[in-house]
Amino acid sequence: MENLYSPKRRYFSNECGLESCPECGGELTKEYCSILLHVKSNKDEGELMTSASGSHFCDNCPIVVFDTQKLDEVALIGFGGNNIQHYVKGIVNFDAIPKEKKHLPIGSKGNPTPLVVFLPDLDSKIRPATNTPEPKIGRNDPCHCGSGAKYKKCCGK
């Protein structure tokens, strides 16, 4: 299997199952790894780090398939409430934390959370699970094009 912390392409079990790799058909190996979830419910919103057993890695290529049911359970336990949505921000790479910063809390100002890079989707039809939406751009947020204007007055027209 490739290095756990090398860049990966992500899939979700409700789209492709957990039996085989959605790209090469190879075997998936269940591995424990820490992931960072962004969770939103009717009660709260925030980030949650978990080492749930819902990550399955391809033995042949840079693929990770997240078990949607496990992610749903973690989000529900972590945040409670109704209408829970979650989004996998990344796999936490503990090996990337410098030795002199290991005493600092992960995600603190002096020790940002080191995440494994996700590779782009191969097909625009491949999307995160329906209950794990991409973060939305609000009308009053700065436009993603870098103009400095609000989205509603720029690309949101």
Secondary structure by P-SEA (a helix, b strand, c coil): ccccccbbbbbbccccccccccccccbbbbbbbbbbbbcccccbbbbbbbbcccbbbbcccbbbbccaaaaaaaaaaaccccbbbbbbccccccccccccccccccccccccccccccccccccccccccccccccccccccccccccccccccccc
